[in-house]
């Protein structure tokens, strides 16, 4: 059964300090009375010791809590609540007090070597920012919550890399390198689900290192270059075909010239050469016709 944080009973510690110190200083004259009454010293000894013990117990219940800190209290093995109020606080002196920081923390995962969805070995690492939101879960539901968060974050990074390609030329495919914001949000949500038992909130999670494994880095660089060239050529051809289609439609609509099928084919060929060629084209003056 998961633990849930609840507030512990506490009060200001200044009154306990005053009363505790008063008991300690008040025991001095009580012990002094033993010399005045040597016939019956037991009563004064008991009273003095009682004041000392009571004062020490009162003072033992005091604790100082800083900003964004908390104390988790346990009373003979049972969870007694959490104190979050900053300042000097007094609680049951017989409770055990465990410190928990509520500040934001961050760590960088190890650089993990894993295969992406296409089977390419890559190296990936991430930076995770987190903080404790439920102190009871953090202290009692997991063994060591900082270690738990780190291991679960590394598992989430590995799982994320296995479900996405390193790079993709299709804009509809979410890649690790291309859509960094979407990948970061997906990573944050996955780590959040994994660390819920620890009472931890994931503030942010982003990939800090991403590269192909050294054994395939050169080959994948050439593959990326070839893929980029193919993608660029595809876009150029699509644009050229659209421009040729627009030119033919406008010529026909305005009645500038009537072209038969063979002349249209010749015009399309010339326009595609001009629009898709890597070098500047040189015009050729045809003194006759395409039929001669």
Phi, psi and omega in degrees: 000129183288139177280150176233137181291142174218152182288142177269159177284122180210165179212174178297142184270355184292320179295320179296324178295315181298313181293319181296314178294325177298321178293319181293313179290329179289339179287340182296307178296331178294317177293331180292333180289346180296321179293330181282338181231072182291341183287327182225071183278346187298320182297317181290325177295316179297317180295318180295315179295324178298318178296319180296313181296317180296319178296319179295320179296317179299314181293330180292339180279353181277147175205151179253125180246124179275172177299141181057040173229164179211160174236127177263123185256137173231137181243104182052048175088354181254141179292123184252000178121177182234137176254121180248347184292123180286155179115197179272115182238152178239133178227179178306120183297341184269004177270148174273136186245122180244129184279137175225127177274134178258007181286157176290136179237161177214155176207160177248127180291162175293153177286108186267137175261120185210158176270134177282185186296337178269001179087008180275129178289128181228163174248131185218143176213161184217157173251128184240130176249127185213166176205160180276131177245337178231103185291329180293315178297318182297322185273330190242339184269340177229160185289307180219102189294326176296318178292324179298314180297318182294316181293318179293326178295317178296322177294322179293321178297317179298315181295322179297315181296329182284347183250006179221149174282156177299314181213152179210137178274344176279123184291345180273353179260126180279116181249159181294324183271328187277317183249074186294321181293316179295320178295319180297318180293319178296320178295318180299316181294321181292319178294322179302316179296325184285331186258010178304320180298343182266002180065038186242143175252132176269112182283316181202151177209125182218150178288127180254340180216130179210120181199155172290152176298147185304327185290341180236008186300314182293317180296321181289331176295316177296322178294319178297317179297317178296318178297321179295321179295316179297316180297320179293318179297320178300317179294321180296315180296318178300317179293322180295317179298319178296320180292319177297316178298318179295321180296316180295319180296318181290322177298318180289321182291322181275349179067031181291316180205146177260126183244132173279182185298318182292322179290323176298319179297320178295319180294317178299317180299315181295316181295320180294324177296317181293316187280330185258352182289147179282333181250162178293135181278154177246125183291146176241121181277121179260112182282341181251223177235174180286350180268351181240000000 
